Amino acid sequence: MAPAPTRGTFRFDKYMAVMVALRESGYPLTEHAPAPMPRRWLEAVHCPDYVEQVFTASVPHEKERRIGFPVTPHIAQRVAHTNGGTWLAAQLAKQHGYAANSAAGSHHALHDTGAGYCVFNDLAVCAHRLIAEGDAARVLIVDLDVHQGDGTASLTAGRDDIFTLSLHAEKNFPVRKARSSLDVPLGDGVDDDGYLEALERHLPGIFDDFAPDMVLYQAGVDVHGADKLGRLSLTDAGLERRDAYVIEETRKRGLPVASALGGGYGKDPREVADRHARSMLACARANARSASASVSDVIR
């Protein structure tokens, strides 16, 4: 946690509320504290001059306006650690099948600037680094935030070893969309069944055609009908179905999947945090079911 900036509308208090909700759930979990993402790894994806601006808290005002809050020294250290959290989640997923970063999912950050409450793009940085370090040959990024993952699409464009899937509200932020490997724009008010139909229509084919060996999942809960910044109409049950489906499709192919928190907005940070916590728990339960099924297959 870092002290909230004195300017901007983003609610940083939801992150501690997520951890409180997870701890109060009674579900068995292990907490890990990530190391900061190495600066050279960030500079392999982001402009080194911009990385320097972040770490020296000298981000120009026009870039801070795009981000949505001032980048203070505390925020600089926080985003270094939350980016490291996605990397750590990917490493833990290789051991356990699934692991979650209770922050990040910062899919709007671009090469030389942040945007949309995102400073560095942990998904793009992690995907690049997994391949560079030999931890994966082909990475699939499944972005189910209500907003298009424009930064991730831009930062991975032209690579045939990273595939970006984005299901998002067509008329929502950003106004100018980037080009993902596959974009699935959805009309306002799409409900549980409509959303799941679209996801089920596209995701299995991507697995078959792209053949990834690692999945990064941007699990934003701003697709919920009560979200302040969403335009879709999923319910709590619909979110659970979505998350379980992504994990089940990934794990039945024997692939590790790491999730990042993504978007979720509202006046009550605990209400939003509860959605995030339920999302991670739905993923964890789906992973546990997949593990049990694998054991049963071996026994038979």
C-alpha positions as CSV (number, residue, x, y, z in Angstrom):
1,M,0.0,0.0,0.0
2,A,1.1,3.6,-0.7
3,P,-0.5,6.8,0.6
4,A,-3.1,8.0,-1.9
5,P,-2.2,11.0,-4.0
6,T,-3.7,14.3,-2.9
7,R,-5.2,14.8,-6.5
8,G,-7.2,12.4,-8.7
9,T,-10.3,10.3,-8.4
10,F,-8.9,6.8,-8.2
11,R,-9.7,4.8,-5.0
12,F,-6.5,3.2,-3.8
13,D,-8.3,2.0,-0.7
14,K,-9.9,-0.9,-2.5
15,Y,-6.6,-2.8,-2.5
16,M,-6.4,-3.3,1.2
17,A,-10.1,-4.1,1.3
18,V,-9.5,-6.9,-1.2
19,M,-7.0,-8.5,1.1
20,V,-9.4,-8.1,4.1
21,A,-12.1,-9.8,2.0
22,L,-9.8,-12.7,1.0
23,R,-8.6,-13.2,4.6
24,E,-12.2,-13.1,5.9
25,S,-13.4,-15.6,3.3
26,G,-12.0,-18.6,5.1
27,Y,-10.6,-20.0,1.9
28,P,-7.0,-21.4,2.4
29,L,-4.5,-19.1,0.7
30,T,-0.9,-18.3,1.0
31,E,0.2,-14.6,0.7
32,H,3.4,-13.6,-1.0
33,A,5.1,-10.2,-1.1
34,P,6.7,-9.6,-4.5
35,A,10.0,-8.0,-5.2
36,P,9.9,-4.9,-7.4
37,M,10.0,-5.5,-11.1
38,P,13.6,-4.9,-12.2
39,R,14.0,-1.5,-13.9
40,R,15.7,-3.0,-16.9
41,W,12.7,-5.3,-17.5
42,L,10.4,-2.3,-17.4
43,E,12.8,-0.5,-19.8
44,A,12.6,-3.4,-22.2
45,V,9.0,-2.5,-22.9
46,H,8.5,1.1,-21.8
47,C,10.5,4.1,-23.0
48,P,13.6,4.4,-20.6
49,D,13.0,8.2,-20.4
50,Y,9.4,7.6,-19.1
51,V,10.7,5.0,-16.7
52,E,13.1,7.6,-15.4
53,Q,10.3,10.1,-15.0
54,V,8.3,7.6,-12.9
55,F,11.2,6.7,-10.6
56,T,12.2,10.3,-10.1
57,A,8.6,11.4,-9.6
58,S,9.0,13.9,-12.5
59,V,6.3,12.7,-14.8
60,P,5.0,15.7,-16.8
61,H,1.7,17.1,-15.8
62,E,0.1,16.2,-19.1
63,K,1.1,12.5,-18.6
64,E,-0.2,12.6,-15.0
65,R,-3.5,13.8,-16.4
66,R,-3.7,10.8,-18.7
67,I,-2.9,8.5,-15.8
68,G,-5.5,10.1,-13.5
69,F,-3.3,10.9,-10.5
70,P,0.1,12.4,-9.7
71,V,3.1,9.9,-9.7
72,T,4.6,10.4,-6.3
73,P,7.7,8.6,-5.0
74,H,5.3,6.3,-3.0
75,I,3.3,5.6,-6.2
76,A,6.5,4.8,-8.1
77,Q,7.5,2.2,-5.6
78,R,4.0,0.8,-5.5
79,V,3.8,0.2,-9.2
80,A,7.2,-1.3,-9.3
81,H,6.0,-3.9,-6.7
82,T,2.6,-4.5,-8.3
83,N,4.3,-5.1,-11.6
84,G,6.6,-7.5,-9.8
85,G,3.5,-9.2,-8.4
86,T,2.3,-10.2,-11.9
87,W,5.7,-11.7,-12.6
88,L,5.6,-13.6,-9.2
89,A,2.1,-14.8,-9.9
90,A,3.2,-16.3,-13.2
91,Q,6.1,-18.1,-11.5
92,L,3.7,-19.4,-8.8
93,A,1.2,-20.5,-11.4
94,K,3.8,-22.7,-12.9
95,Q,4.0,-24.5,-9.6
96,H,0.3,-24.5,-8.6
97,G,-1.6,-24.1,-11.8
98,Y,-3.1,-20.8,-10.7
99,A,-2.0,-17.7,-8.8
100,A,-3.4,-14.2,-8.4
101,N,-1.9,-10.8,-8.2
102,S,-4.2,-8.8,-5.9
103,A,-3.3,-5.6,-7.8
104,A,-2.2,-4.5,-11.3
105,G,-3.8,-5.6,-14.6
106,S,-2.7,-2.2,-15.8
107,H,-3.6,-2.6,-19.5
108,H,-3.8,1.0,-20.6
109,A,-0.2,2.0,-20.0
110,L,1.6,2.7,-23.3
111,H,5.3,2.8,-24.4
112,D,6.1,6.4,-23.2
113,T,3.2,7.3,-20.9
114,G,0.7,5.9,-18.5
115,A,-3.1,6.2,-19.0
116,G,-6.4,5.3,-17.5
117,Y,-5.1,4.8,-13.9
118,C,-2.2,2.7,-15.2
119,V,1.5,3.6,-14.9
120,F,3.4,0.6,-16.2
121,N,1.8,-2.3,-18.1
122,D,2.5,-5.3,-16.0
123,L,0.8,-7.7,-18.5
124,A,3.0,-6.7,-21.4
125,V,6.1,-6.5,-19.3
126,C,5.5,-9.9,-17.8
127,A,4.6,-11.5,-21.2
128,H,7.8,-10.2,-22.7
129,R,9.9,-11.3,-19.8
130,L,8.4,-14.8,-19.6
131,I,9.5,-15.4,-23.2
132,A,12.9,-13.6,-22.8
133,E,13.7,-15.7,-19.7
134,G,12.7,-19.0,-21.4
135,D,9.7,-19.5,-19.0
136,A,7.3,-19.6,-21.9
137,A,7.4,-19.8,-25.7
138,R,3.9,-18.4,-26.4
139,V,1.8,-16.3,-24.0
140,L,-1.9,-15.7,-24.3
141,I,-3.3,-12.6,-22.5
142,V,-7.0,-12.9,-21.9
143,D,-8.3,-9.4,-21.1
144,L,-11.9,-9.4,-19.8
145,D,-11.9,-5.9,-18.3
146,V,-14.8,-3.8,-19.5
147,H,-12.3,-1.5,-21.1
148,Q,-10.2,-2.5,-24.1
149,G,-6.6,-3.4,-23.3
150,D,-5.2,-0.8,-25.7
151,G,-1.9,-0.5,-24.0
152,T,-1.2,-4.2,-23.9
153,A,-2.3,-4.5,-27.6
154,S,0.1,-1.7,-28.6
155,L,3.1,-3.0,-26.6
156,T,2.8,-6.5,-28.0
157,A,1.9,-5.6,-31.6
158,G,3.9,-7.4,-34.2
159,R,4.9,-10.3,-32.0
160,D,3.7,-13.7,-33.1
161,D,4.5,-15.3,-29.7
162,I,2.1,-13.1,-27.7
163,F,-1.7,-13.2,-28.4
164,T,-4.0,-10.6,-26.9
165,L,-7.7,-11.3,-26.6
166,S,-9.9,-8.4,-25.4
167,L,-13.7,-8.6,-24.7
168,H,-14.8,-5.1,-23.9
169,A,-17.7,-2.7,-24.0
170,E,-17.5,-1.1,-27.5
171,K,-18.6,2.4,-26.4
172,N,-16.4,2.6,-23.3
173,F,-12.9,4.0,-22.7
174,P,-10.6,4.3,-24.6
175,V,-12.3,6.3,-27.4
176,R,-9.6,5.3,-29.8
177,K,-9.0,1.6,-29.6
178,A,-5.8,-0.2,-30.4
179,R,-5.8,-3.5,-32.4
180,S,-5.6,-6.6,-30.3
181,S,-4.8,-10.0,-31.8
182,L,-8.6,-10.4,-31.4
183,D,-11.0,-7.8,-30.3
184,V,-14.6,-8.7,-29.3
185,P,-16.5,-5.4,-28.8
186,L,-19.8,-5.8,-26.9
187,G,-22.9,-3.6,-27.0
188,D,-24.2,-1.8,-24.0
189,G,-26.1,-3.9,-21.5
190,V,-24.8,-7.4,-22.5
191,D,-25.9,-9.8,-19.7
192,D,-24.4,-13.0,-18.3
193,D,-25.6,-15.3,-21.1
194,G,-24.6,-12.9,-23.9
195,Y,-21.2,-12.4,-22.4
196,L,-20.5,-16.1,-21.8
197,E,-21.7,-16.9,-25.3
198,A,-19.2,-14.5,-26.8
199,L,-16.4,-15.9,-24.6
200,E,-17.2,-19.5,-25.3
201,R,-17.3,-18.7,-29.1
202,H,-13.8,-17.4,-29.2
203,L,-11.5,-18.7,-26.4
204,P,-11.3,-22.4,-27.3
205,G,-10.4,-21.7,-30.8
206,I,-7.5,-19.4,-29.7
207,F,-6.2,-22.2,-27.5
208,D,-6.3,-24.6,-30.5
209,D,-4.9,-22.2,-33.1
210,F,-2.3,-20.2,-31.0
211,A,-1.3,-23.1,-28.7
212,P,0.0,-21.0,-25.8
213,D,2.0,-22.5,-22.9
214,M,1.2,-19.7,-20.4
215,V,-1.9,-17.6,-19.8
216,L,-2.1,-14.1,-18.2
217,Y,-5.6,-13.2,-17.2
218,Q,-6.8,-9.6,-16.7
219,A,-9.8,-10.3,-14.5
220,G,-11.4,-6.9,-14.2
221,V,-14.8,-6.9,-12.4
222,D,-16.0,-3.7,-14.0
223,V,-18.2,-5.7,-16.4
224,H,-20.6,-6.0,-13.4
225,G,-23.9,-4.2,-13.9
226,A,-23.4,-2.1,-10.8
227,D,-19.9,-0.9,-11.7
228,K,-19.5,2.9,-11.8
229,L,-17.5,2.9,-15.1
230,G,-18.9,-0.2,-16.9
231,R,-21.6,-0.4,-19.6
232,L,-22.3,-4.2,-19.3
233,S,-24.8,-6.0,-17.0
234,L,-23.1,-9.1,-15.6
235,T,-24.3,-10.3,-12.2
236,D,-22.3,-11.9,-9.4
237,A,-23.2,-15.3,-10.7
238,G,-22.1,-14.2,-14.2
239,L,-18.7,-13.1,-13.0
240,E,-18.2,-16.4,-11.3
241,R,-19.2,-18.3,-14.5
242,R,-16.8,-16.2,-16.5
243,D,-13.8,-16.7,-14.1
244,A,-14.5,-20.4,-13.7
245,Y,-14.7,-20.9,-17.5
246,V,-11.4,-19.2,-18.2
247,I,-9.6,-21.2,-15.6
248,E,-11.2,-24.5,-16.6
249,E,-10.4,-24.0,-20.3
250,T,-6.8,-23.2,-19.4
251,R,-6.2,-25.9,-16.8
252,K,-7.8,-28.7,-18.8
253,R,-5.1,-28.1,-21.3
254,G,-2.5,-28.4,-18.5
255,L,-1.5,-24.7,-18.8
256,P,-0.6,-22.4,-15.9
257,V,-2.7,-19.2,-15.5
258,A,-1.9,-16.1,-13.5
259,S,-4.5,-13.4,-13.0
260,A,-4.2,-9.7,-12.3
261,L,-6.9,-7.6,-10.5
262,G,-7.9,-5.2,-13.3
263,G,-10.7,-2.6,-13.1
264,G,-13.6,-2.3,-10.6
265,Y,-15.1,1.0,-9.6
266,G,-17.7,2.3,-7.2
267,K,-18.4,4.6,-4.3
268,D,-18.0,1.8,-1.7
269,P,-14.5,0.3,-1.9
270,R,-15.5,-2.7,0.2
271,E,-18.3,-3.6,-2.3
272,V,-15.9,-3.4,-5.2
273,A,-13.2,-5.3,-3.2
274,D,-15.7,-8.1,-2.5
275,R,-16.2,-8.5,-6.2
276,H,-12.5,-8.8,-6.8
277,A,-12.1,-11.2,-3.9
278,R,-14.9,-13.4,-5.2
279,S,-13.3,-13.4,-8.6
280,M,-10.0,-14.6,-7.3
281,L,-11.7,-17.3,-5.2
282,A,-13.8,-18.5,-8.2
283,C,-10.5,-18.9,-10.1
284,A,-8.9,-20.7,-7.2
285,R,-11.8,-23.1,-6.8
286,A,-11.9,-23.8,-10.5
287,N,-8.2,-24.6,-10.4
288,A,-8.7,-26.9,-7.4
289,R,-11.5,-28.8,-9.3
290,S,-9.1,-29.1,-12.3
291,A,-6.4,-30.5,-10.1
292,S,-8.8,-33.0,-8.5
293,A,-10.0,-34.1,-11.9
294,S,-6.4,-34.7,-13.0
295,V,-5.7,-36.8,-10.0
296,S,-8.8,-38.9,-10.7
297,D,-7.7,-39.4,-14.3
298,V,-4.3,-40.7,-13.0
299,I,-6.0,-43.1,-10.5
300,R,-8.3,-44.5,-13.2
